[in-house]
């Protein structure tokens, strides 16, 4: 099947129109290549910025409309004012940075999928055939657990948590299969699933709260297995969701600055992380001042600013509650 033969379904066209109604540039879906893996996975499409326009490139044609709709719904959430993740810190090890960014984005995306999947089901974009292809995607990503367990537990738990979000309730046969193939990581994924489903995502604020809860709980699970934690509460910056009143507060009332062991990606200087006092999540990153400007006064000035002025200074987007 050539890419140009793909027909965009009415449901997907509807999503393209919705996105274009709110996006100032133009959003287009492109089907590229002729690859058909025979399963669906969320890495089969990507968003590419092209000047003011966004191209949704679907690179696998196994289920092109499902894959395009998934990516469009992610974009729609961001355009509708849901928090985003940013990566401004570096550990000094590119490979480790890359891994942490992938994992942090994956956890954030899983919370997104609670909304995305329910929208896809509403519009009949998830059929029994798609469910079958999704299951094949899980099996293509993770091998059954060996005894003793190997170092793939992090990937297994992430993949299964995402699968639980995708399948929702009422798939006893699939659950049985997961229990047989991945008993330890499934038990962990089910605990995390219960946590992010306990309070529904009804707003950007509840969405952000669930992301932070998942960041913390995932690390607790890894530490219980004596695996290295991901430290997303420090490594990953998550958009703040603030009220009008909070914008007028002083920075010190909402945030606490910590000297990080990591560096600012852009300046390569030591970084300060601004943690939200309410949940200890990285809300912004500051570069340590140049030695000539490094005075006690420098930090007092930042703490004295209003939250709104600091966000303006840092060009840091925020979301109003």
Secondary structure, 3 states (H helix, E strand, C coil): CCHHHCCCCHHHHHHHHHHHHHCCCCEEEEECCCCCCCCCCCCCEEEEEECCEEEEEECCCCCHHHHHHHHHHHHHHHHCCCCCEECCEECCCHHHHHHHHHHHHHHHHHHHHHHHHHHHHHCCCCCHHHHHHHHHHHHHHCCCCCCCCCCCHHHHHHHHHHHHHHHCCCCHHHHHHHHHHCHHHHHHHHHHHHHHHCCCCCCHHHHHHHHHHHHHHHHHHHHHCCCCCCCHHHHCEECEEECHHHHCCEHHHHEEEEEEEEEECCCCCEEEEEEECCCCCEEEEEECCCHHHCCHHHHHHHHHCEHHHHHHHHCCCEEEC
